[in-house]
């Protein structure tokens, strides 16, 4: 077995470290802390004595002490509905990459899409004295609690009243979807939406574009789940009216739409063209590969982290928001360009 | 606009808080800290004076101070290759749920599947004085650095030499896949693997079972990507030998296999049955829905967190590992039971 630093010996009781060092060196805890953080402020003899006692005790200075003196934890709190949702995973990567470059870390908590659990998560993160915080898809009606020195950044479309936001122009996404379906010659369109403002905004953009083309459309509702997409598509197909294109408010729901179309033996895109939303990693893996409206989750996460760093550094005390424009990613479900 | 606690005023310089309070109250920083943490240790008059000065300055006691005294940060460091990979997302959820119940938080860092970046991530987390740490799919050959009081938990199959591990019995997964394909009457089997010990172990279990049935099999190699799955399947199909079943070492690669079979107009499972591995959320969304060997990522994450908490609490100083058994999740790609 190679040399490893693992050492399954009983650890020193960690809390006692700094106290013991201070007692043995005959100085205050604050002095010990200063030796390890702002050494130049300490008398050289005292410094030497503290370092010797620390070495004797095997005391390792912790970032807790350093951070106490600096008044910064170098932690950014992050609340996401659900870590395992791929889009949030990309967003977290963006946040983490920006923070990592500044020596900061992400402190993570899940809201499980529930207001009460989101509030608990926020309180939990604040107990760790995060320097700043980002909340994705907030379900909590009011602003989350925060000390005077901190503002939460909201990455969600519902909180237009809050000063610091990163958001997607969902209306522009709806327009892109409509244009793509019109481009491939479709005239009998439908929208499958879901509750909430995001879907409303996507539909509004879609409608605007169709209106200009003098076209009406049909609609059905789901809840972003795959199964709800299948049901909504079946509802549209059972109706019997002509249908040659469906815009779906989310990729997962679009997976359900594709399944309904497969079951009826309909060809995509020849019989029915489909456009999803989000361009999650799933979109390119579906059969046929799904054309989708790309939500730049990584870039949005990075922007939220940058905005948060600006607030922490005091560079921006004013309200500041960043709006991202979505892009069309064309794949097999609307056919070759 | 409703009442919100957001307050875009210029924040106090945060570091100065505790120092200012100490100066104004004429006491040491340590005394201020004690007032907010172990108030009973402080003379009542001093306590009153500190609290008044703190109120005047708007000083809010931080968990940094409390944690310095306790010697615990209540943070658990977590290193994953890539947050946006769905399986790791589920694992993080499991870790976070266990920690949340104990008032602890996850401090996150990505290794990007690179040893150097993993080492940096570990150093970064240690600077924040995490109480414990979990590293998923470690790429670093040696043990990660750690203070004497801490052991990393490894969630990966490559580090059998390290004392604290959570792992999946990959060989058992390979046996389950072989049994399922034999159950549906297949005799011309193939395995599509990838580099690394996980795939080796899966193949070994698969071989063992086929050997007992007196069957040989063919093999092709990929790299867990979708495209590599398509190429590997095409290689097997081009060979011209009979083929009625493929076991694929990962779901994403299996998505590529399904695509190759669709392209050739082969029916699944009638012409070729397919079994994937991991049972990631993707598996149930593919067309046809993919039978897969379930890696219980959420439970594995929860177990790693529990193990880490036991080590932190000093309940287990010995080497301790948890081995999970995979399960077969039967879907359309091997047909109805």
Interface residues (C-beta under 8 A of the other chain):
Chain A: X1 X2 X4 X5 X6 X7 X8 X9 X10 X11 X12 X13 X14 X15 X16 X17 X18 X28 X29 X30 X33 X58 X60 X62 X63 X64 X65 X67 X68 X69 X70 X71 X72 X73 X74 X75 X82 X83 X84 X85 X86 X88 X89 X90 X92 X93 X96 X97 X100 X103 X105 X106 X107 X108 X109 X110 X124 X125 X127 X128 X129 X142 X143 X144 X145 X146 X147 X148 X149 X150 X151 X152 X161 X162 X163 X164 X226 X252 X255 X258 X259 X262 X281 X282 X284 X285 X286 X287 X314 X317 X318 X319
Chain B: X1 X2 X4 X5 X6 X7 X8 X9 X10 X11 X12 X13 X14 X15 X16 X17 X18 X28 X29 X30 X33 X58 X60 X62 X63 X64 X65 X67 X68 X69 X70 X71 X72 X73 X74 X75 X82 X83 X84 X85 X86 X88 X89 X90 X92 X93 X96 X97 X100 X103 X105 X106 X107 X108 X109 X110 X124 X125 X127 X128 X129 X142 X143 X145 X146 X147 X148 X149 X150 X151 X152 X161 X162 X163 X226 X252 X255 X258 X259 X262 X281 X282 X284 X285 X286 X287 X314 X317 X318 X319
